[in-house]
Amino acid sequence: MTGRPALSGATEVAGVIGSPIRHSLSPALFNAAFAALGLDWAFLAFEVAPGAAAGAMAGFRALGLRGLSVTMPHKSAVAGLADRLTPAAARLEAVNSVYWSGSEVVGDSTDGAGFIDSLAAEGVDPAGLSCAVLGAGGAARAVVVALAGAGVSEVVVINRSPEAARRAAALGGDRARTGPPEEAAGAALVVNATPLGMGGDPRMALDPALLRAGQVVVDLVYHPLTTPLLAAAAERGARPIGGLGMLVHQAGHQLRAWTGLDPPLGAMEAGAAAMLEGSRFSG
Ligand code: NAP
């Protein structure tokens, strides 16, 4: 790590908006990246109340912030506030990252690309695989679109609320459908996109008896790094993959759009992992 220069009038600023935002990992990820790259940039977290995204976006433009991450509850609102959306953001009607293209403010969604990159980093190519996605919220929707785009043989969306499952599956086109939890047993790749198992929650999104040797089981939950589902997957001979890789890779896509530089993924992962292991992060 080369370390960042002292803050000055020349320091460029990026940030994240959301509510609640105090425990966001984004400052750890991006400030670690700026330090590793020796950039005179700083990344801050901004608490923006529900309904106040328009004001925050006006601030982004007026202050000339260089990049903006967007998290709950503002992802949909910001999709309506950018000058232009990338195809991924338009498909999902949600934005997790904002960048400048000349004088245009562009809204992007990097979760799907980050998910696929995190699989590639583990040597997993989803092309041709049968997949099961547990959950149908924002993360699940991004994963369904990404898996369909990566050429999987099928994606089964398994979710508590059937209507949300249908809407998520519709995003995957003719390769996606809804199904009952038992269908996860037949999938080569199982992805948990529910919050179950987070922060000491002992629950799993799936009966572990449905897991088997040979499967790849990805948990998008990254706190703790080893969730109850991942522990059960390993016990049953499946291959567990945690959610930190997706978090780092989706941030890498954001950083590249803001700076034009290759993201220092190792430094970003170390920054996030150090915060997760410390006591400052609680959810
Ligand atoms: P979300 O939009 O709120 O969706 C949550 C989903 O989980 C919904 O489908 C919901 O089902 C389901 N769910 C919630 N509680 C449940 C319960 N008790 N039993 C069964 N299903 C339940 O959340 P999200 O933004 O998609 O995030 C989901 C998880 O992914 C979070 O833990 C988040 O931290 C993680 N995530 C990780 C990354 C990463 O980079 N690793 C990125 C994004 C998100 P209903 O439709 O029935 O309500």
Residues whose N, C-alpha, C, O or C-beta is under 5 A from the ligand:
A	BS01	NAP	G135 A136 G137 G138 A139 A140 N159 R160 S161 A164 A193 T194 P195 L220 V221 G243 L244 M246 L247
